[in-house]
Every structure is written in C-alpha cells, then in structure tokens.
Amino acid sequence: MRHAPALVSIALLSGCAWLGLGDRTPPPPLPTPPPQTAWVVGLDGRAIGQVTFVEGSGGVLIRLEISQGALTPGWHGLHLHQTGDCTDAGQGFSAAGAHASHPQAPPQHGLLNPAPPEAGDLPNLFASPTGPISGEFFSQRLTLHVPATDGRAPLLDRDGSALIIHANADDHVTQPAGGAGARVACAALPARP
C-alpha cells in the first residue's frame, strides 16, 4: 500500500484535466471584426465626409476625412456617443445621446482629468482654413467586438454609437463635455445585428 498516495494523486490530476481545470491553453483569438465606415453629416443632414473604424491590437483606429470648408477653421472636440442615430440633424444630433462610457465604474469626462476618461473621449480635430480636413486617432478604451472584450466599450452594441464633432475645442477637463459647444456633425455606427 506504499503506492496508494501516488495513485490517488494521479487520479486527482486526471480528474482535473477531465474537468478542464488542468488545461491552461488560452482560448483562440477572436476573429477581427471588419472595418466600419460611416458618412459624416452636417446640420443640414448632408454628407460632409467619412469616418472609418478599424479594430487593432488592444483598441480602435479612427480615420476621419472631412470636405474642405465643411467645418469652421480651428479646433473641434470629438466624442463618441451612446447611440448610433444622426437623424435629427436640424435639432443638433441630440438623438446620439450622452458620451460612450466604460461598462465598469463611471469615469469622468476629459483626457486631462486625474480620473479615468470616458470611453468616448478623443483628442481634438483641427480644421485648416484651406484644404480637406483629416486625422487618425487611436483609442484603447473602445472595441468593435460584440460583446466587449478586455473591459473596453463596444461601439456596435444593441443601439450602435455615433461620432460627434463639436463647434469648439474640448479643453479635456470641464464637465460634462469639455466646453466643446454645440454638436455640428455626426456619423452613426450601426447597432449590432
């Protein structure tokens, strides 16, 4: 009976493997969601540009292209909002709802605040007085995966999301929207199928 403890240990290890407890192999990576492109519309409801969202390693790349003269020259705040709805252009895109936020603890608006920023907070966009307007932004707080992965906010959830361009710059500190002013342009991402 000297070998009985060894046999019990082997039986326990075999049971753990059978239950999946002994398997430490990480799950396969999720397939990369396809890029999402949306029209950017102005207050008159007409298209003024396009935005493309591309899932990357640990975040989303946002590529924005706006026609020359579509925005007033200077800095403009950019935020992602909770609802993919730009149908109320004449009323200032209020249907897009509030800023997108993390599924976890409520954050505070502003990239320069000591608290974690909202998931929808982005750097400002500069509109040159001459030539088309373009920019690329990367956010580690967002994802195109549904459901969300790694605690990032999903852009393609049950009601989609909207990229909002504001009339003024975001100071990245003031609540609730950095003093960025009125919503002047919107791009709607669809809800999850």
C-alpha positions as CSV (number, residue, x, y, z in Angstrom):
1,M,0.0,0.0,0.0
2,R,3.0,2.3,-0.2
3,H,2.0,3.4,-3.7
4,A,-1.6,4.3,-2.8
5,P,-1.0,8.1,-2.3
6,A,0.7,8.3,-5.7
7,L,-2.3,6.5,-7.3
8,V,-4.7,9.0,-5.6
9,S,-2.6,11.9,-6.9
10,I,-2.7,10.6,-10.4
11,A,-6.4,10.0,-10.2
12,L,-7.0,13.6,-8.9
13,L,-4.8,15.1,-11.7
14,S,-6.7,13.1,-14.3
15,G,-10.0,14.3,-12.9
16,C,-8.8,18.0,-13.1
17,A,-7.8,17.5,-16.7
18,W,-11.2,15.9,-17.5
19,L,-13.0,18.9,-15.9
20,G,-10.8,21.3,-17.9
21,L,-9.0,22.6,-14.8
22,G,-5.7,21.2,-15.9
23,D,-5.9,22.8,-19.4
24,R,-4.0,26.2,-19.3
25,T,-4.2,26.7,-23.1
26,P,-5.5,30.2,-23.8
27,P,-8.6,30.5,-25.9
28,P,-8.1,31.2,-29.6
29,P,-8.2,34.9,-30.5
30,L,-11.5,36.3,-31.6
31,P,-11.8,36.9,-35.3
32,T,-11.1,40.6,-36.2
33,P,-14.3,42.5,-36.8
34,P,-14.4,44.1,-40.3
35,P,-13.8,47.8,-40.5
36,Q,-16.9,50.0,-40.2
37,T,-17.3,53.1,-42.4
38,A,-20.0,55.8,-41.9
39,W,-20.9,59.1,-43.6
40,V,-20.3,62.2,-41.5
41,V,-23.3,64.5,-41.9
42,G,-23.6,68.2,-41.1
43,L,-26.5,70.1,-39.5
44,D,-28.3,70.2,-42.9
45,G,-28.3,66.4,-43.0
46,R,-25.9,66.3,-46.0
47,A,-22.7,64.2,-46.1
48,I,-19.6,66.2,-45.5
49,G,-17.1,63.3,-45.1
50,Q,-16.5,59.8,-43.9
51,V,-15.1,58.1,-40.8
52,T,-13.7,54.5,-40.7
53,F,-13.2,52.5,-37.5
54,V,-10.7,49.6,-37.6
55,E,-10.2,47.1,-34.8
56,G,-6.5,46.9,-33.9
57,S,-4.4,45.2,-31.2
58,G,-6.0,46.5,-28.0
59,G,-8.1,49.3,-29.4
60,V,-9.7,51.0,-32.3
61,L,-8.2,53.2,-35.0
62,I,-10.4,56.0,-36.2
63,R,-9.7,57.6,-39.6
64,L,-11.7,60.8,-40.3
65,E,-11.9,62.7,-43.6
66,I,-14.0,65.9,-44.0
67,S,-14.5,68.0,-47.1
68,Q,-12.8,71.4,-47.3
69,G,-14.9,74.2,-45.7
70,A,-17.3,71.8,-44.0
71,L,-16.2,72.9,-40.6
72,T,-15.2,76.3,-39.3
73,P,-11.4,76.7,-39.2
74,G,-9.8,75.8,-35.8
75,W,-10.0,73.1,-33.2
76,H,-13.1,70.9,-32.8
77,G,-13.9,68.4,-30.0
78,L,-14.6,64.8,-30.9
79,H,-16.6,62.4,-28.8
80,L,-18.2,59.0,-29.3
81,H,-21.8,59.0,-28.1
82,Q,-24.0,56.1,-26.9
83,T,-26.5,55.8,-29.7
84,G,-25.9,55.4,-33.5
85,D,-28.5,58.0,-34.5
86,C,-27.8,61.1,-36.6
87,T,-31.3,61.5,-38.0
88,D,-32.1,64.7,-36.0
89,A,-29.5,66.9,-37.7
90,G,-31.7,70.0,-37.5
91,Q,-32.0,69.6,-33.7
92,G,-28.3,69.3,-33.1
93,F,-27.9,65.5,-33.0
94,S,-29.4,65.1,-29.6
95,A,-30.6,61.6,-30.6
96,A,-27.0,60.4,-30.3
97,G,-27.4,60.6,-26.5
98,A,-24.6,61.0,-23.9
99,H,-20.9,60.2,-24.2
100,A,-20.0,56.5,-24.5
101,S,-18.7,55.2,-21.3
102,H,-17.0,52.1,-19.8
103,P,-19.0,49.2,-18.7
104,Q,-17.3,49.4,-15.3
105,A,-17.1,52.3,-12.8
106,P,-18.4,55.7,-14.0
107,P,-15.5,57.7,-15.4
108,Q,-15.1,61.5,-15.6
109,H,-15.0,63.4,-18.9
110,G,-11.7,64.7,-20.1
111,L,-8.4,63.2,-21.2
112,L,-6.5,65.5,-18.8
113,N,-8.5,64.7,-15.6
114,P,-7.0,62.5,-12.9
115,A,-9.9,60.1,-13.1
116,P,-10.2,57.7,-15.9
117,P,-11.7,59.4,-19.0
118,E,-14.9,58.4,-20.6
119,A,-14.6,55.7,-23.3
120,G,-15.8,58.2,-25.9
121,D,-13.2,60.9,-25.1
122,L,-10.9,61.6,-28.1
123,P,-8.3,64.3,-29.0
124,N,-9.4,67.4,-30.8
125,L,-9.6,67.7,-34.6
126,F,-8.0,70.7,-36.4
127,A,-9.8,72.1,-39.4
128,S,-7.5,74.1,-41.7
129,P,-8.9,77.1,-43.5
130,T,-7.6,75.6,-46.7
131,G,-7.7,72.0,-48.0
132,P,-9.6,69.0,-46.7
133,I,-9.6,68.0,-43.1
134,S,-8.3,64.6,-42.0
135,G,-6.9,62.8,-39.0
136,E,-6.3,59.5,-37.3
137,F,-7.0,58.7,-33.7
138,F,-6.4,55.5,-31.7
139,S,-8.3,54.6,-28.5
140,Q,-7.6,51.7,-26.2
141,R,-10.9,52.2,-24.5
142,L,-13.0,51.1,-27.5
143,T,-13.7,47.9,-29.4
144,L,-15.7,46.7,-32.4
145,H,-16.1,43.3,-30.8
146,V,-19.6,42.4,-29.6
147,P,-19.7,41.6,-26.8
148,A,-16.9,43.9,-25.5
149,T,-13.5,42.4,-24.7
150,D,-11.0,43.4,-22.0
151,G,-13.4,45.9,-20.4
152,R,-13.4,48.1,-23.5
153,A,-16.6,49.9,-24.5
154,P,-18.3,48.3,-27.6
155,L,-19.2,50.6,-30.5
156,L,-21.5,48.1,-32.1
157,D,-23.7,47.3,-29.2
158,R,-27.5,47.0,-29.4
159,D,-28.0,50.7,-30.2
160,G,-24.8,51.4,-32.1
161,S,-22.7,54.6,-31.5
162,A,-22.2,58.0,-33.0
163,L,-19.1,60.1,-33.6
164,I,-19.9,63.7,-32.8
165,I,-17.9,66.7,-33.9
166,H,-18.4,69.9,-31.8
167,A,-18.2,73.6,-32.7
168,N,-15.3,74.3,-30.4
169,A,-12.2,72.6,-28.9
170,D,-12.6,70.2,-25.9
171,D,-10.4,71.5,-23.0
172,H,-10.3,67.9,-21.7
173,V,-11.1,69.0,-18.2
174,T,-14.5,70.8,-17.9
175,Q,-17.6,68.7,-17.2
176,P,-19.6,67.4,-19.0
177,A,-18.2,67.9,-22.5
178,G,-15.0,70.0,-22.1
179,G,-16.7,73.2,-23.1
180,A,-16.8,72.0,-26.7
181,G,-20.1,73.6,-27.5
182,A,-22.8,72.6,-30.0
183,R,-22.8,69.4,-32.0
184,V,-22.1,70.3,-35.6
185,A,-21.6,67.0,-37.3
186,C,-22.4,63.3,-36.7
187,A,-21.5,59.9,-38.0
188,A,-23.7,56.9,-37.0
189,L,-22.3,53.4,-36.5
190,P,-25.0,50.7,-36.8
191,A,-26.4,48.7,-33.9
192,R,-25.3,45.1,-33.6
193,P,-27.3,42.7,-35.9
